[in-house]
Amino acid sequence: MAIVDIRDRVGKNRPQSSRRVEIPTLIDTAAINIASGDSALFVKTPKGFVHEGTDVLLLTAEGGTATIDIGDTTDPDGLLDGGNLNGALGLVARAGTEAYVAGKPLSEKELYVLANNALDAAKFLVILRGYINDDVV
Protein backbone atom coordinates (compact mmCIF):
# COMPACT_ATOMS: atom_id res chain seq x y z
CA MET A 1 0.00 0.00 0.00
CA ALA A 2 1.44 3.35 -1.03
CA ILE A 3 1.26 6.55 0.99
CA VAL A 4 0.61 9.67 -1.03
CA ASP A 5 1.49 13.12 0.31
CA ILE A 6 -1.28 15.54 -0.72
CA ARG A 7 -0.40 18.39 1.65
CA ASP A 8 0.78 20.63 -1.17
CA ARG A 9 -2.52 20.16 -3.06
CA VAL A 10 -5.03 20.74 -0.27
CA GLY A 11 -6.88 24.02 -0.69
CA LYS A 12 -5.54 24.75 -4.13
CA ASN A 13 -8.57 23.54 -6.06
CA ARG A 14 -10.92 25.99 -4.34
CA PRO A 15 -10.51 28.65 -1.70
CA GLN A 16 -11.10 27.36 1.83
CA SER A 17 -11.59 30.45 3.90
CA SER A 18 -14.23 29.57 6.49
CA ARG A 19 -13.66 31.16 9.91
CA ARG A 20 -14.92 30.10 13.33
CA VAL A 21 -16.83 32.79 15.22
CA GLU A 22 -18.69 33.32 18.47
CA ILE A 23 -21.32 36.03 18.66
CA PRO A 24 -21.97 36.94 22.30
CA THR A 25 -24.91 39.16 23.26
CA LEU A 26 -25.59 40.27 26.84
CA ILE A 27 -29.30 40.75 27.58
CA ASP A 28 -30.15 42.59 30.80
CA THR A 29 -33.90 42.66 31.35
CA ALA A 30 -33.50 44.83 34.47
CA ALA A 31 -32.37 47.57 32.07
CA ILE A 32 -34.77 46.71 29.23
CA ASN A 33 -37.92 44.85 30.29
CA ILE A 34 -39.53 42.34 27.93
CA ALA A 35 -43.27 41.78 28.37
CA SER A 36 -44.79 38.32 28.34
CA GLY A 37 -45.37 37.19 24.75
CA ASP A 38 -43.10 39.86 23.27
CA SER A 39 -40.11 39.14 21.06
CA ALA A 40 -36.94 41.20 21.27
CA LEU A 41 -34.57 41.40 18.30
CA PHE A 42 -31.08 40.90 19.73
CA VAL A 43 -28.78 40.20 16.78
CA LYS A 44 -28.54 40.01 13.01
CA THR A 45 -26.07 37.34 12.02
CA PRO A 46 -23.28 38.20 9.59
CA LYS A 47 -23.33 37.21 5.93
CA GLY A 48 -22.31 33.58 5.49
CA PHE A 49 -22.94 32.58 9.14
CA VAL A 50 -23.47 28.84 9.63
CA HIS A 51 -24.89 27.92 13.05
CA GLU A 52 -23.16 25.20 15.06
CA GLY A 53 -24.63 25.82 18.50
CA THR A 54 -26.28 28.23 20.88
CA ASP A 55 -25.37 28.57 24.54
CA VAL A 56 -27.26 30.64 27.08
CA LEU A 57 -25.46 31.52 30.28
CA LEU A 58 -27.71 32.74 33.12
CA LEU A 59 -25.96 35.47 35.14
CA THR A 60 -28.90 36.77 37.25
CA ALA A 61 -32.07 34.74 37.84
CA GLU A 62 -35.45 36.37 37.20
CA GLY A 63 -36.87 35.60 40.67
CA GLY A 64 -40.14 34.15 39.36
CA THR A 65 -41.38 31.89 36.59
CA ALA A 66 -39.46 32.85 33.46
CA THR A 67 -38.77 30.91 30.30
CA ILE A 68 -37.57 32.05 26.89
CA ASP A 69 -37.38 30.79 23.36
CA ILE A 70 -34.71 31.88 20.88
CA GLY A 71 -35.13 31.71 17.12
CA ASP A 72 -36.19 33.63 14.05
CA THR A 73 -39.55 34.50 12.50
CA THR A 74 -39.68 31.12 10.74
CA ASP A 75 -39.13 29.10 13.94
CA PRO A 76 -39.30 31.18 17.14
CA ASP A 77 -37.82 28.37 19.24
CA GLY A 78 -35.43 26.96 16.65
CA LEU A 79 -32.30 27.70 18.73
CA LEU A 80 -33.66 27.38 22.29
CA ASP A 81 -37.03 26.07 23.44
CA GLY A 82 -38.25 26.92 26.93
CA GLY A 83 -34.96 27.98 28.51
CA ASN A 84 -35.46 28.52 32.26
CA LEU A 85 -34.24 31.93 33.46
CA ASN A 86 -35.19 31.29 37.07
CA GLY A 87 -32.97 28.29 37.66
CA ALA A 88 -29.42 27.85 38.85
CA LEU A 89 -26.87 30.30 37.52
CA GLY A 90 -24.79 28.94 34.66
CA LEU A 91 -25.62 27.16 31.44
CA VAL A 92 -29.36 27.06 30.59
CA ALA A 93 -30.57 23.60 29.56
CA ARG A 94 -32.28 22.88 26.24
CA ALA A 95 -35.61 21.15 25.89
CA GLY A 96 -34.28 18.95 23.10
CA THR A 97 -36.97 20.02 20.64
CA GLU A 98 -34.93 22.72 18.91
CA ALA A 99 -35.13 22.44 15.12
CA TYR A 100 -31.95 24.29 14.13
CA VAL A 101 -29.14 21.77 14.42
CA ALA A 102 -25.43 22.21 13.76
CA GLY A 103 -24.76 23.17 10.16
CA LYS A 104 -27.92 25.28 9.74
CA PRO A 105 -27.15 28.30 7.51
CA LEU A 106 -28.35 31.47 9.25
CA SER A 107 -26.77 34.05 6.98
CA GLU A 108 -27.97 37.60 7.71
CA LYS A 109 -30.81 36.33 9.94
CA GLU A 110 -32.49 38.46 12.56
CA LEU A 111 -32.74 36.45 15.77
CA TYR A 112 -35.18 37.08 18.60
CA VAL A 113 -35.70 36.26 22.27
CA LEU A 114 -39.36 35.41 22.92
CA ALA A 115 -40.37 35.99 26.55
CA ASN A 116 -42.87 33.34 27.62
CA ASN A 117 -43.23 35.29 30.89
CA ALA A 118 -42.54 38.92 31.75
CA LEU A 119 -38.82 39.58 32.24
CA ASP A 120 -37.63 42.47 34.40
CA ALA A 121 -34.69 41.13 36.42
CA ALA A 122 -32.91 38.36 34.50
CA LYS A 123 -29.50 38.91 32.98
CA PHE A 124 -28.15 36.35 30.52
CA LEU A 125 -25.58 35.93 27.81
CA VAL A 126 -26.54 34.38 24.47
CA ILE A 127 -23.55 32.92 22.60
CA LEU A 128 -24.03 31.86 18.99
CA ARG A 129 -21.29 29.54 17.81
CA GLY A 130 -20.53 28.82 14.19
CA TYR A 131 -18.39 29.81 11.26
CA ILE A 132 -18.44 32.22 8.37
CA ASN A 133 -18.64 30.61 4.97
CA ASP A 134 -17.12 33.13 2.56
CA ASP A 135 -18.53 31.23 -0.43
CA VAL A 136 -22.05 32.49 0.37
CA VAL A 137 -23.11 35.09 -2.19
Residue frames as qw, qx, qy, qz and C-alpha x, y, z in Angstrom:
[[0.000, 0.891, 0.453, 0.000, 0.00, 0.00, 0.00],
 [0.440, 0.331, 0.002, 0.835, 1.44, 3.35, -1.03],
 [0.202, -0.743, -0.384, 0.510, 1.26, 6.55, 0.99],
 [0.360, 0.586, 0.313, 0.655, 0.61, 9.67, -1.03],
 [0.261, -0.421, -0.289, 0.819, 1.49, 13.12, 0.31],
 [0.160, 0.689, 0.552, 0.442, -1.28, 15.54, -0.72],
 [0.314, -0.677, -0.314, 0.587, -0.40, 18.39, 1.65],
 [0.184, -0.286, 0.276, 0.899, 0.78, 20.63, -1.17],
 [0.080, -0.281, -0.701, -0.650, -2.52, 20.16, -3.06],
 [0.180, -0.621, -0.725, 0.237, -5.03, 20.74, -0.27],
 [0.038, -0.784, -0.279, 0.553, -6.88, 24.02, -0.69],
 [0.153, -0.359, 0.453, 0.801, -5.54, 24.75, -4.13],
 [0.109, 0.353, 0.825, 0.427, -8.57, 23.54, -6.06],
 [0.203, -0.765, -0.416, -0.448, -10.92, 25.99, -4.34],
 [0.015, 0.516, -0.403, 0.756, -10.51, 28.65, -1.70],
 [0.611, -0.451, -0.644, 0.093, -11.10, 27.36, 1.83],
 [0.161, 0.360, -0.260, 0.881, -11.59, 30.45, 3.90],
 [0.566, -0.638, -0.439, -0.282, -14.23, 29.57, 6.49],
 [0.155, 0.396, -0.531, 0.733, -13.66, 31.16, 9.91],
 [0.433, -0.467, -0.743, 0.206, -14.92, 30.10, 13.33],
 [0.078, -0.442, 0.092, -0.889, -16.83, 32.79, 15.22],
 [0.236, -0.494, -0.760, 0.350, -18.69, 33.32, 18.47],
 [0.092, -0.518, -0.203, -0.826, -21.32, 36.03, 18.66],
 [0.288, -0.355, -0.727, 0.513, -21.97, 36.94, 22.30],
 [0.185, -0.550, -0.233, -0.780, -24.91, 39.16, 23.26],
 [0.142, -0.157, -0.716, 0.666, -25.59, 40.27, 26.84],
 [0.320, -0.543, -0.484, -0.607, -29.30, 40.75, 27.58],
 [0.148, -0.094, -0.629, 0.757, -30.15, 42.59, 30.80],
 [0.205, -0.590, -0.660, -0.418, -33.90, 42.66, 31.35],
 [0.340, -0.654, -0.412, 0.537, -33.50, 44.83, 34.47],
 [0.146, -0.369, 0.192, 0.897, -32.37, 47.57, 32.07],
 [0.402, 0.135, -0.451, -0.785, -34.77, 46.71, 29.23],
 [0.554, 0.076, 0.703, -0.438, -37.92, 44.85, 30.29],
 [0.259, 0.048, -0.781, -0.566, -39.53, 42.34, 27.93],
 [0.639, -0.040, 0.271, -0.719, -43.27, 41.78, 28.37],
 [0.553, 0.033, 0.829, -0.080, -44.79, 38.32, 28.34],
 [0.649, 0.557, 0.518, -0.001, -45.37, 37.19, 24.75],
 [0.264, 0.926, -0.168, -0.210, -43.10, 39.86, 23.27],
 [0.883, 0.159, 0.110, 0.428, -40.11, 39.14, 21.06],
 [0.167, -0.913, 0.202, 0.314, -36.94, 41.20, 21.27],
 [0.764, 0.590, -0.142, 0.220, -34.57, 41.40, 18.30],
 [0.604, -0.736, 0.213, 0.220, -31.08, 40.90, 19.73],
 [0.364, -0.475, 0.600, 0.531, -28.78, 40.20, 16.78],
 [0.763, 0.596, -0.052, -0.247, -28.54, 40.01, 13.01],
 [0.827, -0.228, 0.399, 0.324, -26.07, 37.34, 12.02],
 [0.024, -0.649, 0.455, 0.609, -23.28, 38.20, 9.59],
 [0.733, 0.497, -0.271, -0.378, -23.33, 37.21, 5.93],
 [0.606, 0.379, -0.699, 0.010, -22.31, 33.58, 5.49],
 [0.337, -0.401, 0.682, -0.510, -22.94, 32.58, 9.14],
 [0.700, -0.056, -0.676, -0.223, -23.47, 28.84, 9.63],
 [0.592, -0.567, 0.272, -0.504, -24.89, 27.92, 13.05],
 [0.534, 0.198, -0.809, 0.146, -23.16, 25.20, 15.06],
 [0.462, -0.406, -0.726, 0.308, -24.63, 25.82, 18.50],
 [0.199, -0.705, -0.035, -0.680, -26.28, 28.23, 20.88],
 [0.491, -0.226, -0.668, 0.512, -25.37, 28.57, 24.54],
 [0.277, -0.775, -0.130, -0.552, -27.26, 30.64, 27.08],
 [0.488, -0.003, -0.603, 0.631, -25.46, 31.52, 30.28],
 [0.375, -0.812, -0.372, -0.247, -27.71, 32.74, 33.12],
 [0.370, 0.331, -0.386, 0.777, -25.96, 35.47, 35.14],
 [0.225, -0.033, 0.481, -0.847, -28.90, 36.77, 37.25],
 [0.002, 0.363, 0.929, 0.066, -32.07, 34.74, 37.84],
 [0.185, -0.502, -0.394, -0.748, -35.45, 36.37, 37.20],
 [0.121, -0.090, 0.619, -0.770, -36.87, 35.60, 40.67],
 [0.657, 0.254, 0.413, -0.577, -40.14, 34.15, 39.36],
 [0.745, 0.297, 0.586, 0.115, -41.38, 31.89, 36.59],
 [0.229, 0.817, -0.265, -0.459, -39.46, 32.85, 33.46],
 [0.719, 0.040, 0.606, 0.337, -38.77, 30.91, 30.30],
 [0.239, 0.706, -0.265, -0.612, -37.57, 32.05, 26.89],
 [0.828, 0.342, 0.397, 0.198, -37.38, 30.79, 23.36],
 [0.104, -0.675, 0.384, 0.621, -34.71, 31.88, 20.88],
 [0.592, 0.292, 0.681, 0.318, -35.13, 31.71, 17.12],
 [0.038, -0.082, 0.353, 0.931, -36.19, 33.63, 14.05],
 [0.534, 0.179, 0.086, -0.822, -39.55, 34.50, 12.50],
 [0.631, 0.157, -0.664, -0.369, -39.68, 31.12, 10.74],
 [0.755, -0.271, -0.589, 0.098, -39.13, 29.10, 13.94],
 [0.244, -0.831, 0.151, -0.477, -39.30, 31.18, 17.14],
 [0.702, -0.578, 0.401, -0.111, -37.82, 28.37, 19.24],
 [0.864, 0.452, -0.218, 0.048, -35.43, 26.96, 16.65],
 [0.407, 0.557, -0.557, 0.462, -32.30, 27.70, 18.73],
 [0.055, 0.063, -0.787, 0.611, -33.66, 27.38, 22.29],
 [0.506, -0.417, -0.549, -0.519, -37.03, 26.07, 23.44],
 [0.681, -0.645, -0.273, -0.213, -38.25, 26.92, 26.93],
 [0.536, 0.262, -0.486, 0.639, -34.96, 27.98, 28.51],
 [0.525, -0.730, -0.430, 0.078, -35.46, 28.52, 32.26],
 [0.274, 0.600, -0.211, 0.721, -34.24, 31.93, 33.46],
 [0.524, -0.661, 0.200, -0.498, -35.19, 31.29, 37.07],
 [0.966, -0.121, -0.208, 0.100, -32.97, 28.29, 37.66],
 [0.712, -0.507, 0.125, 0.469, -29.42, 27.85, 38.85],
 [0.147, 0.885, -0.289, -0.336, -26.87, 30.30, 37.52],
 [0.397, -0.326, 0.775, 0.369, -24.79, 28.94, 34.66],
 [0.103, 0.079, -0.761, -0.636, -25.62, 27.16, 31.44],
 [0.634, 0.168, 0.256, -0.710, -29.36, 27.06, 30.59],
 [0.425, 0.009, 0.898, 0.112, -30.57, 23.60, 29.56],
 [0.345, 0.131, -0.523, -0.768, -32.28, 22.88, 26.24],
 [0.758, 0.055, 0.337, -0.556, -35.61, 21.15, 25.89],
 [0.432, -0.130, 0.854, 0.259, -34.28, 18.95, 23.10],
 [0.499, 0.615, 0.609, -0.035, -36.97, 20.02, 20.64],
 [0.034, 0.755, -0.211, -0.620, -34.93, 22.72, 18.91],
 [0.808, 0.527, 0.260, -0.036, -35.13, 22.44, 15.12],
 [0.401, 0.859, -0.308, 0.073, -31.95, 24.29, 14.13],
 [0.916, -0.288, 0.138, 0.241, -29.14, 21.77, 14.42],
 [0.391, -0.597, 0.422, 0.559, -25.43, 22.21, 13.76],
 [0.362, 0.045, 0.685, 0.630, -24.76, 23.17, 10.16],
 [0.212, 0.785, 0.581, -0.037, -27.92, 25.28, 9.74],
 [0.340, 0.269, 0.165, 0.886, -27.15, 28.30, 7.51],
 [0.144, -0.828, -0.477, 0.257, -28.35, 31.47, 9.25],
 [0.426, 0.106, 0.187, 0.879, -26.77, 34.05, 6.98],
 [0.073, -0.177, -0.057, -0.980, -27.97, 37.60, 7.71],
 [0.428, -0.511, -0.720, -0.191, -30.81, 36.33, 9.94],
 [0.269, -0.516, 0.264, -0.769, -32.49, 38.46, 12.56],
 [0.508, -0.177, -0.824, 0.178, -32.74, 36.45, 15.77],
 [0.410, -0.571, -0.022, -0.710, -35.18, 37.08, 18.60],
 [0.087, -0.022, -0.862, 0.499, -35.70, 36.26, 22.27],
 [0.490, -0.446, -0.464, -0.588, -39.36, 35.41, 22.92],
 [0.129, -0.218, 0.673, -0.695, -40.37, 35.99, 26.55],
 [0.419, -0.331, -0.813, -0.233, -42.87, 33.34, 27.62],
 [0.421, -0.735, -0.465, 0.257, -43.23, 35.29, 30.89],
 [0.048, 0.978, -0.042, 0.200, -42.54, 38.92, 31.75],
 [0.789, -0.017, -0.186, 0.585, -38.82, 39.58, 32.24],
 [0.045, -0.940, 0.005, -0.338, -37.63, 42.47, 34.40],
 [0.536, -0.760, 0.366, -0.021, -34.69, 41.13, 36.42],
 [0.926, -0.006, 0.295, 0.237, -32.91, 38.36, 34.50],
 [0.144, 0.828, -0.459, -0.287, -29.50, 38.91, 32.98],
 [0.875, 0.010, 0.469, 0.120, -28.15, 36.35, 30.52],
 [0.008, -0.616, 0.575, 0.539, -25.58, 35.93, 27.81],
 [0.870, 0.394, 0.259, -0.141, -26.54, 34.38, 24.47],
 [0.211, -0.587, 0.651, 0.432, -23.55, 32.92, 22.60],
 [0.850, 0.478, 0.055, -0.215, -24.03, 31.86, 18.99],
 [0.457, -0.483, 0.663, 0.344, -21.29, 29.54, 17.81],
 [0.794, 0.525, 0.305, -0.031, -20.53, 28.82, 14.19],
 [0.512, -0.226, 0.416, 0.716, -18.39, 29.81, 11.26],
 [0.358, 0.722, -0.043, -0.591, -18.44, 32.22, 8.37],
 [0.692, 0.222, 0.600, 0.334, -18.64, 30.61, 4.97],
 [0.036, -0.573, 0.217, 0.789, -17.12, 33.13, 2.56],
 [0.123, 0.073, 0.816, 0.560, -18.53, 31.23, -0.43],
 [0.148, 0.675, 0.690, -0.215, -22.05, 32.49, 0.37],
 [0.191, 0.200, 0.322, 0.906, -23.11, 35.09, -2.19]]
